[in-house]
Structure formats: C-alpha cells, structure tokens
Amino acid sequence: VNVRGISCRCCSSDVGGMGMEKLREGLWRLNDEAGCTAYLVIGLNRAYMIDTGMGRPPLMPQIRALTGLAVDLLLTHAHPDHFGAAGEFDRIWLCEDDRETLACSEPLCHRFGVPPLPVQRVRFFRDGESFDAGGIRLEALQLPGHTPGSCVFGVPEWKELFTGDAIGSGDIVLMTLPGALSVSAYCASLERFVQRAEAYADTEWRGGHCSQAGIPGTPAYNPPRLQVARDMIVLCKRLLAGQLSGEPVREPNAPGGHALRARWGTAGMVYTAVE
C-alpha cells in the first residue's frame, strides 16, 4: 500500500488519468484515479496483468479492447490497492509467503472500499517461478520487506522489471503496515535481490505508483532502478548502525499514525522501529 490519492504525473493515459497506455509492443500501463499503476503483458498465446490498481472503473473491458487471449493476474503482493479488480479474473497468482498478509489486509479492504481477494481462485507460486506468455516469459524475483511475499516480475527478453511496492516507486518504501519485515530482514532481502537484478541494471524499472517517481526530465525524477535498491541497502545499514535517524512523520497506515522517515541517496523509507 502506498496510495497518496494523486493522479499520475509522469505518464499520459487515455481517459482523465485512467485507461491503458501503450509502452511498447505487447506492454500496456494502467494508471488509476488513486495513483496506483498496473501493467498488461501480452504474449503470443497468453496475457498477464501485473496488479490491478483499485479496480475503479472495471478493468476487464479495457483488457478485452486490447486482447482476446486468456489473462492471468500476477500480484506483486497482497495489498488491496493492488488487487481491487481481482474478482474479474479466473486465475490469480500470489507468492505463497503472502498467505498471512491477506488476513492483515482485510481492514484495508474496508478502508479503501475494495472487495477481499477471492481466495478460491488464488494459486500460490514460489520465488523463481516462470510464467510463459508465448514468445516472452515473466520471472518472479521475491523481495520480502514491504510484505513477506513481495515479488518483482522480470521479462528478460525486454529487460523490463515490475517492482510493485518492493522498493517504493521513487518516493519511499512503506514498512509500517502489519506484516512488514524488520529493517534488518529487509536489508538481507535486498542484498540477495540486487545480485539477481544485475541483468536489469541499465533500465528504469516500473513501480506500482508511478506518480511518485516525479516528472521525467526534471532533476527530482527518481524512478525505481538498481541504484535505488543499492542505496536502500546503505540506508538500512546506516539505520541499523545508528548512523542515521529518521524524522517523525504522520503516516495513516502506521499504528497510531506515527512513523519515521529516512533517506539516503535515491532511497527512502517510512518505518516504525529499527530492528
């Protein structure tokens, strides 16, 4: 979850900040009214939707305007701003380590007005699993932290990486919700992840809330990329060593609404405690 209630400033779209925008042949991006970003990958014999946003307006009519192929839903993690339209899909994929996150997400579903995930349609996958779309494939790279089962999906043939909320979308990574890992556990996850992400080092990555990256071409533009993940490791280590202290911030998704925010280089984190 990282909803700030703003429309996407960094990308054009078809209808008032919503609708599908073509990024390349076979790849489309959805920006919804709540500032959530999702992606449609269309292969030769199957399509995959990576997250759905809040699901307002309905998503499937937009997909069907682009492809008649069977469409699976791949979830980067089990937070409702990423699965609001999940009920429109027959087959939903979620990392098995986010099973318990679903229970933690129920209060957020009520808060956002999003239906619970239809668990009877969910299939669970493990780190490293591949999804074949025909001509291209998506690989799941687990990056626990924001949730225990947070995953990044890569398309090696395109050098495209879809990060959800795993390292934030250019603003911060939010580590205040129930089920989020400790700073030390997140640091260890990041160190494993950056070794696997080297193949995507030369590209900008596609986050789950693209408006938070800012405006392309401006000095403040900060999309997800390998440098952000590397800086996040340094940020974690400096927090753990007591070399850096966060500033108090109001965070509605944190217990009591109180949290801390710290930055290092291109990375930022909102958290409740260092451990």
Secondary structure as UniProt FT lines:
FT   TURN            16..17
FT   STRAND          20..24
FT   TURN            25..26
FT   STRAND          27..31
FT   TURN            33..34
FT   STRAND          37..42
FT   STRAND          47..50
FT   TURN            53..54
FT   HELIX           60..64
FT   TURN            65..66
FT   STRAND          71..74
FT   HELIX           80..82
FT   TURN            84..85
FT   HELIX           86..88
FT   STRAND          92..95
FT   HELIX           96..98
FT   HELIX           99..112
FT   HELIX           119..121
FT   STRAND          122..125
FT   TURN            127..128
FT   STRAND          130..132
FT   STRAND          137..142
FT   TURN            148..149
FT   STRAND          151..155
FT   TURN            156..159
FT   STRAND          160..164
FT   TURN            165..167
FT   STRAND          173..175
FT   TURN            178..179
FT   HELIX           183..196
FT   HELIX           197..200
FT   TURN            201..202
FT   STRAND          206..207
FT   HELIX           210..213
FT   TURN            216..217
FT   TURN            219..220
FT   HELIX           226..240
FT   TURN            241..242
FT   STRAND          247..250
FT   TURN            252..253
FT   HELIX           255..257
FT   STRAND          258..264
FT   TURN            265..266
FT   STRAND          267..271
//
